[in-house]
Amino acid sequence: MRKIVTPQKNIVVIGGGIIGVSAAYYLSKQGRSVTLIEKGEISAGASAGNAGLIANGFAIPIAAPGVPKQGLKMMLDRSSPFYIKPRLNLDLIGWVWKFVRACNTKQMRASIPVLLALGQGSFDLLDELHETENVNFGYEKKGRLIAFTSDESFEVWKKDAALVQEYGVRTDLLDADGVKQVEPNLLSSVKHGIFCDSYAHVDPDRFTKEMRRLAESHGAEIITGTAVTGFETTRGEISSVNTSQGTFTAKQVILAAGAWSAELARKMKLSLPIQPAKGYSLTYKRPPISPNLPLSLAERKTAVTPMGDILRFTSTLELAGFDPTINQRRIETIRRSVREYLTGIDELDEHSEIEWFGYRPATPDDLPIIGRSEKIENLIFATGHGTLGITHALITGKLVSQITGSEEPALDLEPLRAERF
Ligand SMILES: Cc1cc2nc3c(=O)[nH]c(=O)nc-3n(C[C@H](O)[C@H](O)[C@H](O)COP(=O)(O)OP(=O)(O)OC[C@H]3O[C@@H](n4cnc5c(N)ncnc54)[C@H](O)[C@@H]3O)c2cc1C
């Protein structure tokens, strides 16, 4: 095996998704020497085909009161957008137990301002990025409309809107005419809407690849096709990172391997409660009649995102482990669901359809894990971003650069500690 000694490259980032490349960008911009190691290609994980929302409005964690009861019902329904494959897996059982414990009002209310602070931090950095770098990844700030075909689900969401309003998030409740004004390309089956302007969207694959380009332009070394296989430790610190291509010396290591972070942590005898939460998307060439802004189809739990010349539908959250099969029943459900809300769907070019899935790195309390390990001094976690990794990428990268540089982090990291579980 080739032994690679990189004394000058003293920070190793593991994972080339949006979190890893964002960390590499902010570290290299600070003048730090960085090597990012990715087992496949950049953006090969969850960061490519997702909904691309920078979502800073309904900052209510999935772990909320009432969810376990609802989840239990859905768990038994294989076509439901939320699904837990029942199986005897100790990690999954432990994760579900922690999730159920987190589903209470106190914890939910404690998480909302944390999520909003992370989201606002990323919005500020997105503006800064556009001022300081020459970037283009389809960033558009148009807000998001939640579309409702039933009175019942509108009533439920009205409560959520009132809840986030307590934390300063503006939402507009719309009747059918109001909905038509905001988004004319919806069917008359849509009776209500909630518009929230604190949403933006990007093309997430372009975002990830642009962040890689920027990191490289500031001197980061990006190595693809190289899997991290283990770690060597000396006096309780990681001294080197073993890979399929040899050994890399490391002064500090950033674990940003998304849904795979738990298995890498295990190699360091650490336990991270992260489960792969699989989601699907369908992407088409954008038809002549299509939505102008991102939509959420409330009853069908499906997101619709127009991204330049493409139109993407995303849905489902499946806790079924790392299962690379594409469940055609779910794909068909997405195709059917959008027809209940959108006009112009008959114009979709079926030949341009791309089916995709990705594993969200899900934590039990729906907050990411960001910060220095309390057990291994030179290990920094940047993982567990669940449904919001695109949203929280830039602030995570910035925080990582502050932690590794022993600067005061821009946000309180206490709620994001790995050891909180
Ligand atoms: C359907 C769907 C819709 C979504 N919509 C949104 C949205 O609208 N807004 C939003 O904010 N978020 C959204 N998300 C969530 C978002 O996609 C994730 O939170 C985010 O992509 C996680 O980024 P990451 O860098 O942590 O992980 P990933 O992008 O998965 O990257 C991890 C990388 O680590 C690499 N890796 C793993 N093991 C090793 C190893 N041993 N050695 C080297 N490399 C390794 C993998 O190959 C991978 O490239 C969505 C997700 C899905 C699935």
The ligand as a Gaussian input file, in Angstrom:
#p B3LYP/6-31G(d) Opt

LIG

0 1
 C      -35.059000      13.596000      -1.125000
 C      -34.238000      14.574000      -0.328000
 C      -34.587000      15.922000      -0.313000
 C      -33.846000      16.832000       0.441000
 N      -34.157000      18.165000       0.378000
 C      -33.416000      19.066000       1.069000
 C      -33.703000      20.450000       0.987000
 O      -34.590000      20.897000       0.254000
 N      -32.964000      21.309000       1.750000
 C      -31.976000      20.873000       2.569000
 O      -31.382000      21.691000       3.263000
 N      -31.647000      19.564000       2.631000
 C      -32.344000      18.653000       1.912000
 N      -32.052000      17.322000       1.984000
 C      -31.004000      16.888000       2.929000
 C      -29.611000      17.059000       2.329000
 O      -29.576000      16.444000       1.058000
 C      -28.576000      16.403000       3.256000
 O      -28.763000      16.851000       4.585000
 C      -27.155000      16.779000       2.818000
 O      -26.962000      16.498000       1.463000
 C      -26.127000      16.045000       3.673000
 O      -24.860000      16.418000       3.195000
 P      -23.575000      15.661000       3.696000
 O      -22.407000      16.317000       3.042000
 O      -23.583000      15.545000       5.181000
 O      -23.766000      14.159000       3.172000
 P      -23.585000      13.543000       1.702000
 O      -23.936000      14.490000       0.634000
 O      -24.256000      12.232000       1.695000
 O      -22.011000      13.353000       1.624000
 C      -21.307000      12.427000       2.389000
 C      -20.158000      11.954000       1.545000
 O      -19.281000      11.142000       2.341000
 C      -18.750000      10.159000       1.485000
 N      -18.226000       9.051000       2.280000
 C      -18.939000       8.161000       3.004000
 N      -18.126000       7.254000       3.567000
 C      -16.862000       7.575000       3.198000
 C      -15.595000       6.993000       3.450000
 N      -15.459000       5.887000       4.194000
 N      -14.516000       7.573000       2.896000
 C      -14.628000       8.704000       2.129000
 N      -15.818000       9.275000       1.846000
 C      -16.929000       8.734000       2.381000
 C      -19.943000       9.750000       0.620000
 O      -19.523000       9.111000      -0.567000
 C      -20.608000      11.086000       0.370000
 O      -20.207000      11.684000      -0.842000
 C      -32.757000      16.391000       1.219000
 C      -32.379000      15.035000       1.169000
 C      -33.100000      14.141000       0.406000
 C      -32.660000      12.700000       0.368000

